[in-house]
Amino acid sequence: MAQNIYDNPAFFEGYARLPRSVQGLDGAPEWPALKGMLPDLSGKAVIDLGCGYGWFCRAARELGASEITGVDISEKMLARAAELTNDAHIHYRRSDLESIALEENSLDLVYSSLALHYLPELDTLFGKVQQALKPGGSLVFSIEHPIYTCATRQGWLTDDDGERFWGVNRYQDEGQRVSSWLADGVIKYHRTLGTTLNALIGAGLTVSNVNEWGPTRAQIEAWPALAEEAERPMLVLISARRAQ
């Protein structure tokens, strides 16, 4: 089972103060790019893997989806999602994404935001997703970019000439990474971009878009802290489809 760090009180308290927790999708600067990858959701069945507070579930309803299921391993996240949701067409359930059961040919969209890098491997989940999607259905997800997850010392370093650079190393060395982010001992998994894309291909999905996301100039002007994200990608956004 993947680590359930979001039920750690210190982590959850810290996460609750992040802009994307307070402002929802408006506080997630990558959301416009992710939204642009979505298929038409009118009347569609959707699942959000790692739904957190349920922000996307509610947005999917506004975009026309007929039935949405939000899945998360965290009881605290699901409780908060339920508090924020008043819609009989949105359902929440608790499950570890490693062992999740998905009904075959039941979904038009599988969505996931910043959750899959907590899983030790993706082949099994992508295989389930491929079977759960209806013909022509889509998978759209974001994960931490491997240029970010690979670093053993994540942070900006300074070389002998005083130039700042991102401390990237061990890119080809895939596997577990332990970091201190909001709490000590946060476990994530690094894999190369090629490994992720090949897992999608191996599951029988067709990759349709890969966005090594960075902020626009307008976003940096509005939110200066995003300037660092323009120097190296922190996120990668990917969409794939099941064949018709």
N, C-alpha and C positions, 0 to 999 in steps of 0.2 A: 504494500500500500504506500502511495506517495505521502510525504510528510504533510501533516495538517497544521501548518504553521499559522494559519489565519485564526485558529482558535486559541493560540497563545495570547494571553491578555495584553502583554506589552506590545506585541506585533499588531494586534487588532486595534489597540488604542492609537498607535502611530499611523496605521493605515487610514483610520477614520479622519485624520487631519490632512491627508493628501488632497490636492485640488480635484482629482478625479473622483474622490469619495464625497467631497463637499458639493461640487458643481455637476457631478455626473459626466455625461459625454461631453459637455461643454468644457470640462476641465481636462479632457484627454486630447492633446493637440493632434494626435494621429487620426482621430475619429473622422474628419472629412475625407481622408484618403481611404480609410476602411469602408466608409459609407459608399464611396464611389465604386467599390468592388462588389457591392451587394447586387444580387439579381432583383427583379421586380418581386416584391413580397405580397402582392395582393392575393388574398385567399390562401396563402401558403402555410405549410406546417414547418415550424422552426424549433431548433434546440440550441441552447447556449451552454457550452461546456465550460464550467468555471464561471458561473454567472455572477458571483459576488453579490452586490446590492441589487441586481436585477435591472440595471440601467438599460442594457441593450434589450432585454425582454420587453420593457415598456416602450422603447423606441420602435421595436419591430411591430408592435401593435399599431403604433401611430403610422407606420409605413404600410399598413394593410394586412399584416399576417393574421391568419385566422386562429391558429392555436400555437402557443409557445410554451416550451418547457425549459426551465432553468435548472441546471444541475450544478451542485457544488459539494465539496467534501466538508465544508465548514458549517457547523451549526450556527455560529454567530453570524456569518454572512447570510445564510438563509433566513434567519430570524429578522435581520435588518431588511432583506428583500421583501419579506412578507409584510412588514410594517409599512413599506413604501408603495405597496401594490394593492390596488382595489380593482381587480379585473378578473372575471370568472374564466377568461380564456388564457390566462397565464397561470401556469402550474410550476411549483418548485418541488424538487426532490433531492435527497441527499445520496450521493454516490461517489466513490473513488473512481476517477476516470480510467484507471487501469483495469477495473473489473466491471465497468458499466455494461449493461445489457441494452441494446438498441434493436428495435423491431425492424425487420427487413422491409425495404421499399416503403418506408413510412414518412420520410422527411424530404422537404424541398431545399432546406438550408441547414447546414451544421455550422455554427459560429463559435468562435472561441477567442477571447482577448486575454493575452498575457497569462496563460495558464499552462500551456503544454510544455514549457521549459521546466516544470516541476516533475515531469514524468521521466523515469529512467529510460524508457524506449517508446517509440511512436508507431512502430510497425503494426502492433496488435490493434491499437486504437484506429489507425487509418484503415485497416482492413474492415473493422466493424462499421466505420463511417461509410465506406464504399458500399457495403451491403445495405446499410440503412437508408441511403439516399435513393430517391426515385430516379429513374432514368432522366438525365439532364440536370439533376440536382447539384447543388454547389456546396463546397466547403470554403469558408473564409475565416482566416485566423491571423492573429499576431502573436509573435514570440519575441523574447529578447534576442537581438542579433548576435550571432556567434562571435563576432569581433569584440563584443562586449562580454559575453559569458566566458570567453576563453581565458581572460586575464586572471592570474593567480593573485595579483595585486591590482584590484580594480581601482583606478583613479588616475589623475593627471600627474605625471612625473616631469622632472626637469633634466635636460641633458647637460653636458659640460659647457655648452654655449648659452645656457640659460633659456633654451627653447622648451616650451611645454609640449608633452606628447602623451598619448594614451598608453598606459602600460599593458600592451598586448604581448602575450606569449602563450606557448603550449597550445596553439590553435589546433594542431592535428591530434592532440592528446584528448580524446573524448572521454566523457564520464562526469562523475559527481564533482560539484564545486560547492564549497561551504563558505558563506559570507555573513557579514554582519550588516543587515539592512533592516532597520526598524527593530530588530531583535538579533541576538547572537544565535549562530548555528542554523541559519537559513540554508536549506539544501535545494540546489537547482542542478540541472544537468546540461553540460555543454556538448553540443554536436556541431559538426561543420554544416554549412549551408547545403553542401552537396548531399550529406547524409539525410537531411530533412527532405530535400526535393526527391531523392531517390526512394525514400520511404513512401512518398506519395505515388510515384510512378509504379513502384512495386506492388502497391495496393490496387492498382488498376485505375487510378485517377489521372486526369489530364490537367497538368499545371497550366493555368491561363494567365496569371499575373504574379509577378514578384516585385515588391516595392521595398527597397532598402531605405526606409523612411528617414527623412530629415525635415526640419521645420522650414517654412517659407520665410522670406525676409519680413513679411508683414507679421508673422507670428513672433519672430524674434523681437521686433520693435514693440509689440504689445506685451511680450513676456521675455525680458532680457535673459533670464536664466536658461532659456532654450538655446542660446548661442553655442553652448558646448555640444549640443546634439548635432550641430552642423559640421563639426570637426570629425566625427566618426559616428556611424549609425548605431543607435542603441536598440532600434526595433527593426524587424522585418515583417512585412505584411504579405500574405500569400493567399491566392485563391486557386481553387482547382474544381474540376467538374467530373461527375460520372457521365459516361457516354450515354447518348440517347438510346 
